Amino acid sequence: MNFDTSHPDITQIQNRRGMGVALIISVLFALYLTNTYGWRQAALFAVGLSAGVILYHAAFGFTAAWREVVTTGRGAGLRAQMVMLGVAVLCFVPLLSQGEFAGTNLRGSVAPLSASIPVGAFMFGVGMQLGGGCASGTLFTAGGGNVRMLVTLAGFIAGSLIGTWHWPAWQGVPRLAPFSLLENYGALGAISISMVLFASVWFAASAYEKHRHGSLPSTDDDKPFSLLRGPWPLIAGALALVLVNVSTLLLAGRPWGVTSAFALWGGKLAVIFGLDLNTWAYWQRAGSAASLDASVFNDVTSVMNIGIMLGALLAASLARKFAPSFKLPLGSLMAAIIGGLLLGYGARIAFGCNIGAYFSGISSTSMHGWLWFAAAFAGSTLGTRLRPLFGLS
């Protein structure tokens, strides 16, 4: 029996359409940003677009890597994160020491050692396992066609808005002044201490994996891979994300962040539905008030987040994996909603997420990033244990 194979199946059509949509919107949006806000905003959108491709092809999520340590004892993803952070510190410290690049003032992501960080980061850790992704992970998987992650993203935005409502209450909790290794020990001291901390986590993860399995698995870095269709080796993704963060620092004057845009999007939606945010302390701050009144396209983080989603859509289409499914079991749907709310609220009170607090904070040699990491990993461990209650593997 002969079959007609001259017509592409529905998946091929979806991927072609996804690729076309991603390319057309990206080009038009870049032109709009250039003409309206200047080349720098368009360049930051391109950085976000690249981040979306990198995150999708390298499958460089923080959520799955931490879950693997808990469930299987495998720590390759966590070790790759230490490589990423180590290279980032080597790039960030000289730039932050200089304080300026091509006329742009540079500042790191440094925050107080507040009691709100372990609380919020722990909530975030639980949320990332229930929701199915961290901040960057939610964006790239949603952009890549995962419908469930759109639910998580909606919860993320709602949780962020609630976090801005409760923001004043968390400003009164006990806190210590910000502590930067760079400011306190200089460039050489900051790099040396950071490398010791990275090595400690690396060897701890390796020792635990050897304890569970007897040895570390051989790497797959020598396996062939496609630059356009993936999958990429973990280390390639880690180094590429360092380039994303360094580019953001040079273009925006501060490191990469994600979740402040979710608070802004939630605020914009709340205003549309008639909620008066002018009385909220969070939105009375100078920068927040200005961003709430301005277009979201004027916001660096929003533009980069849009780029991440479009980049992931392009990557998924190139890999022929863009095939959204709208079948969501009730347990999975509930976990996405609860996880998203925890992610948004936790990030708002903990001075950021896995990108803004963990990646960018530690890269800036701020000790709040390490406090965030410890609390979020603990929350992720609990979240992993809770997943079966919602029918999640």
C-alpha positions in Angstrom: 0.0 0.0 0.0 1.4 3.4 -1.0 1.0 6.4 1.3 1.0 10.0 0.1 3.9 11.7 1.9 3.9 14.9 -0.2 2.0 16.8 2.5 3.7 17.7 5.8 2.0 16.5 8.9 0.5 18.9 11.4 3.7 19.0 13.5 5.8 20.2 10.6 3.2 22.8 9.8 3.2 24.0 13.4 7.0 24.3 13.4 7.1 26.2 10.1 4.5 28.6 11.3 6.3 28.9 14.7 9.5 29.7 13.0 7.9 32.3 10.7 6.1 34.0 13.5 9.2 34.2 15.7 11.3 35.6 12.9 8.8 38.2 11.7 7.9 39.4 15.1 11.5 39.6 16.2 12.6 41.6 13.1 9.6 44.0 13.4 10.1 44.4 17.2 13.8 45.1 16.8 13.1 47.8 14.2 10.4 49.3 16.5 12.7 49.4 19.5 15.5 50.9 17.4 13.4 53.7 16.1 11.5 54.4 19.3 14.0 53.7 22.1 17.4 53.5 20.4 19.8 50.8 19.4 20.7 49.8 23.0 17.2 48.7 23.7 17.1 46.7 20.5 20.5 45.2 21.4 19.1 44.1 24.8 16.2 42.5 23.0 18.7 40.6 20.8 20.5 39.4 23.9 17.2 38.1 25.3 16.5 36.4 22.0 19.8 34.7 22.2 19.2 33.7 25.8 15.9 32.0 24.7 17.7 30.0 22.0 20.5 29.0 24.5 18.2 28.1 27.3 16.1 25.9 25.0 18.8 24.1 23.1 21.0 23.6 26.2 17.9 22.7 28.3 19.8 24.7 30.9 17.2 24.8 33.6 17.9 25.2 37.3 14.8 23.3 38.4 15.6 20.0 36.8 19.3 20.2 37.8 18.4 20.6 41.5 15.7 18.0 41.3 18.2 15.5 39.9 20.4 15.9 42.9 17.5 15.1 45.2 15.9 12.2 43.3 18.9 10.5 41.6 22.0 12.0 43.2 23.2 13.1 39.9 24.9 16.5 40.1 26.1 17.3 36.5 23.6 20.2 36.2 24.7 21.7 39.5 28.3 21.4 38.7 27.7 23.1 35.3 26.1 26.0 37.3 29.3 26.3 39.4 31.3 26.5 36.1 28.9 29.2 34.9 29.2 31.2 38.1 33.0 30.8 38.2 33.5 32.2 34.7 31.0 34.9 35.4 32.9 36.1 38.4 36.1 36.2 36.4 34.3 38.5 33.9 32.3 40.6 36.3 34.9 41.5 38.9 37.2 43.4 36.5 34.3 45.2 35.0 32.7 46.1 38.3 36.1 47.2 39.6 36.4 49.6 36.7 32.9 50.8 37.3 32.4 52.1 33.8 32.4 50.8 30.2 32.1 52.9 27.1 30.3 55.7 29.0 27.9 53.3 30.8 28.1 53.1 34.6 28.3 49.6 35.8 26.8 48.3 39.1 26.4 44.8 40.4 23.4 43.0 41.9 24.0 43.6 45.6 21.3 43.4 48.2 21.0 43.5 52.0 21.2 40.2 54.0 17.5 40.4 54.9 15.5 37.8 56.8 13.1 38.0 53.8 15.6 36.3 51.6 15.6 32.8 53.1 11.8 33.0 53.4 11.2 34.2 49.9 13.9 32.0 48.4 12.5 28.9 50.2 9.1 29.7 48.7 10.6 30.1 45.3 12.4 26.7 45.6 9.1 25.0 46.4 7.4 26.9 43.6 9.9 26.0 41.0 9.4 22.3 41.5 5.6 22.5 41.6 5.4 25.1 38.8 7.9 23.1 36.7 10.4 25.9 36.1 12.4 28.8 37.6 12.1 32.3 36.2 14.2 31.8 33.1 12.9 28.2 32.8 9.2 29.4 32.9 9.9 31.8 30.1 11.8 29.6 27.7 9.5 26.5 28.2 6.4 28.7 27.7 7.9 30.2 24.6 8.8 26.7 23.4 5.2 25.7 23.4 4.6 24.2 26.9 1.0 25.3 27.6 1.3 24.3 31.3 4.1 26.8 31.7 1.8 29.5 30.5 -0.3 28.8 33.5 2.8 28.9 35.7 3.7 32.2 34.1 0.2 33.6 34.9 0.6 32.5 38.5 4.1 34.0 38.5 2.7 37.4 37.5 -0.1 37.3 40.0 2.3 36.3 42.8 4.6 39.1 41.9 1.8 41.6 42.1 0.8 40.3 45.5 4.4 40.6 46.6 4.4 44.3 45.7 1.3 44.7 47.8 3.0 43.1 50.8 6.3 44.7 50.1 6.2 47.3 52.9 5.8 44.6 55.6 8.9 42.8 54.5 11.0 46.0 54.7 10.7 45.9 58.5 12.2 42.5 59.0 15.7 42.1 60.5 18.5 42.7 58.1 22.2 43.3 57.8 23.8 45.7 55.4 24.7 44.4 51.9 28.0 42.5 51.9 30.1 42.4 48.7 33.3 40.4 48.5 34.6 42.8 45.9 34.0 45.9 48.1 35.4 44.3 51.3 38.3 42.2 50.0 39.2 43.7 46.6 39.2 42.0 43.2 41.8 39.3 44.0 40.2 38.5 47.3 36.7 38.4 45.8 37.7 36.0 43.1 39.7 33.8 45.4 36.9 33.4 48.0 34.3 32.9 45.2 36.4 30.1 43.6 36.8 28.3 46.9 33.0 28.4 47.4 32.3 27.2 43.8 34.9 24.4 44.3 33.3 23.4 47.6 29.8 23.0 46.0 31.4 21.2 43.0 33.2 18.6 45.2 30.3 18.2 47.5 28.0 17.4 44.5 30.6 15.0 43.1 31.1 13.3 46.5 27.4 12.8 46.9 27.0 11.4 43.4 29.9 9.0 44.0 28.3 7.9 47.3 25.0 7.2 45.5 26.4 5.6 42.4 30.0 4.7 43.0 31.4 6.9 40.2 30.7 9.9 38.0 29.2 9.2 34.5 31.4 9.9 31.5 30.6 13.3 29.9 28.8 13.5 26.6 30.6 16.6 25.4 32.2 14.6 22.5 28.9 13.6 21.1 27.8 15.4 17.9 25.2 18.1 18.3 23.5 20.6 16.0 24.0 24.3 16.7 20.6 25.1 15.3 18.6 22.1 16.5 20.4 21.1 19.7 20.7 19.6 22.2 23.8 21.4 23.4 26.2 20.2 26.0 25.6 21.6 29.5 28.9 23.4 29.6 28.3 25.0 26.2 25.0 26.4 27.6 26.7 27.5 30.8 29.3 29.5 29.0 26.8 31.0 26.6 24.7 32.2 29.5 27.7 33.9 30.9 28.0 35.8 27.7 24.3 36.8 28.0 24.8 38.2 31.5 28.0 40.0 30.6 26.3 41.5 27.6 23.4 42.7 29.7 25.8 44.3 32.2 27.6 46.2 29.5 24.5 47.3 27.7 22.1 48.0 30.6 24.7 48.9 33.3 23.5 46.2 35.6 23.3 42.4 35.5 20.6 40.2 34.0 17.3 40.0 35.9 13.8 38.5 35.1 11.2 38.9 37.7 10.9 42.7 38.1 9.1 42.6 34.8 6.5 40.2 36.1 5.7 42.6 38.9 5.4 45.4 36.3 3.2 43.3 34.0 0.9 42.5 36.9 0.8 46.1 37.9 -0.2 47.2 34.4 -3.0 44.6 34.3 -4.2 45.6 37.7 -4.4 49.3 36.6 -6.4 48.2 33.5 -8.9 46.4 35.7 -9.3 49.5 37.9 -7.0 48.9 40.8 -5.3 52.0 42.2 -1.6 51.2 42.8 -0.6 54.8 43.6 -1.3 54.1 47.3 1.0 51.0 47.3 4.5 51.8 48.8 6.2 49.6 46.2 4.9 51.7 43.4 5.5 55.0 45.1 9.2 54.5 44.7 10.7 56.7 42.0 11.8 54.0 39.6 8.7 51.8 40.0 6.3 54.8 39.6 8.0 55.8 36.4 8.0 52.3 34.9 4.3 51.9 35.8 3.5 55.0 33.8 5.8 54.2 30.9 5.4 51.6 28.2 6.6 48.1 29.0 8.8 48.3 25.9 10.8 51.0 27.8 11.6 48.5 30.5 14.8 46.6 29.8 13.8 43.4 31.7 10.4 43.2 29.9 12.1 43.6 26.5 14.6 40.8 27.3 11.8 38.5 28.7 9.9 39.0 25.4 13.1 38.1 23.6 13.6 34.9 25.7 10.1 33.7 24.7 10.5 34.5 21.1 14.0 32.9 21.0 12.7 29.8 22.6 9.8 29.6 20.0 12.4 30.0 17.3 14.6 27.3 18.8 11.7 24.9 19.4 10.6 25.3 15.8 14.1 24.8 14.4 14.4 21.6 16.5 10.9 20.6 15.2 9.7 20.2 18.7 7.0 23.0 18.8 3.9 21.0 19.4 1.7 22.6 22.2 -0.8 20.3 23.9 -3.8 21.7 25.8 -4.4 18.5 27.8 -3.6 19.3 31.4 -4.5 16.9 34.2 -6.2 18.7 37.1 -3.3 17.9 39.6 -0.7 19.3 37.2 -2.8 22.4 36.6 -3.2 23.0 40.3 0.5 22.6 40.9 1.2 25.1 38.1 -1.0 27.7 39.7 0.3 27.2 43.2 3.9 27.0 42.0 3.5 30.2 40.0 2.1 32.1 42.9 5.0 30.9 45.2 7.6 31.8 42.5 6.3 35.3 42.0 5.8 36.1 45.7 9.0 34.5 46.8 11.1 36.4 44.2 9.6 39.7 45.1 10.5 39.5 48.8 13.9 37.7 48.3 15.4 40.4 46.0 15.2 38.3 42.9 15.1 34.8 41.4 17.5 32.2 40.2 18.8 34.8 37.7 18.7 38.2 39.5 19.6 36.9 43.0 21.5 33.6 42.4 23.3 34.0 39.0 23.7 37.8 39.0 24.0 38.2 42.7 26.8 35.6 43.1 28.5 36.9 39.9 28.5 40.3 41.5 30.2 38.7 44.6 27.2 39.6 46.8 26.7 37.3 49.7 22.9 37.6 49.5 23.2 35.4 46.4 24.7 32.6 48.5 22.0 33.0 51.1 19.4 32.8 48.4 20.9 29.7 46.9 21.0 27.8 50.2 17.3 28.6 51.0 16.1 28.0 47.5 17.8 24.6 47.3 16.2 23.6 50.6 12.8 24.7 49.2 13.4 22.9 46.0 14.1 19.7 48.0 10.7 20.0 49.7 9.0 20.9 46.4 10.5 17.7 44.9 9.0 15.6 47.6 5.6 17.3 47.1 5.4 16.7 43.4 3.8 13.2 43.6 0.9 14.7 45.5 -0.1 16.5 42.3 0.6 13.6 40.0 4.0 14.9 38.9 6.9 12.6 38.4 
